Amino acid sequence: MPTTLIDEARRTRRCGHRAPAFPLPGSAGRRVEKASVRYRATPHGDQLCGGCAFWLGPEAMSGLCSMVEGRVAAGAWCAIWAPR
């Protein structure tokens, strides 16, 4: 069964490994759409994009995520959030 990008992100988080800052093997460089990971502009408790292992941007502003396409806000959240 092929592994999706979200499945791989969840496996990485469960294993306690830091997320890679590049597309995962088999993803063909694709990131997932915000809606598919329930992206929202507000944090989920103390979980926010700026503190996520997948975050690629400066913590004080919008940046990129190694898993979600487009710009993401440091104070946003999505369902594949993983601690740094």
C-alpha positions in Angstrom: 0.0 0.0 0.0 1.5 3.4 -1.0 2.3 5.7 1.8 0.9 9.2 1.6 2.6 12.3 2.8 0.3 12.7 5.7 0.8 9.0 6.7 4.5 9.6 6.7 4.2 12.8 8.8 2.1 10.9 11.4 4.6 8.0 11.5 7.5 10.5 11.9 5.7 12.2 14.8 4.8 8.9 16.5 8.4 7.7 16.3 9.6 10.9 17.9 11.9 11.8 15.0 12.4 15.4 13.8 10.5 16.0 10.6 12.6 16.3 7.5 12.9 19.8 6.0 12.4 18.4 2.5 9.7 16.4 0.6 9.6 12.8 1.7 10.4 9.9 -0.7 7.5 9.1 -2.9 5.9 12.5 -2.5 7.3 13.8 -5.8 7.9 17.1 -4.1 4.2 17.7 -3.5 2.8 19.2 -0.3 -0.7 18.7 0.8 -3.5 21.3 0.6 -4.3 23.2 3.7 -7.9 22.0 3.8 -6.8 18.3 3.9 -4.9 18.8 7.2 -7.6 21.1 8.7 -5.2 24.2 8.6 -6.6 27.1 10.6 -5.2 30.6 11.3 -5.4 30.2 15.1 -3.3 27.9 17.3 -4.6 24.7 19.0 -3.8 25.3 22.6 0.0 25.7 22.7 0.4 24.0 19.3 1.3 26.5 16.6 3.1 26.3 13.3 6.1 28.4 14.6 6.8 25.6 17.1 6.2 22.7 14.7 8.9 20.3 13.4 7.7 20.9 9.8 8.0 24.7 10.0 10.6 26.2 7.6 10.1 29.9 8.3 11.2 32.5 10.8 9.1 32.2 14.0 8.0 35.9 13.9 6.3 35.8 10.5 4.7 33.7 7.8 6.8 31.1 6.2 6.7 27.7 4.6 6.0 24.2 5.8 7.7 21.1 4.6 4.3 19.3 4.5 1.6 22.0 3.6 1.5 24.0 0.4 1.6 27.8 0.3 2.5 30.3 3.0 1.5 29.5 6.6 1.3 31.8 9.6 3.6 31.2 12.6 0.5 31.3 14.8 -1.6 28.9 12.7 -2.1 25.2 13.3 -3.0 22.0 11.4 -3.7 18.4 12.2 -0.2 17.1 11.4 1.5 19.4 13.9 4.5 17.8 15.5 6.7 19.3 18.3 10.3 20.4 17.5 
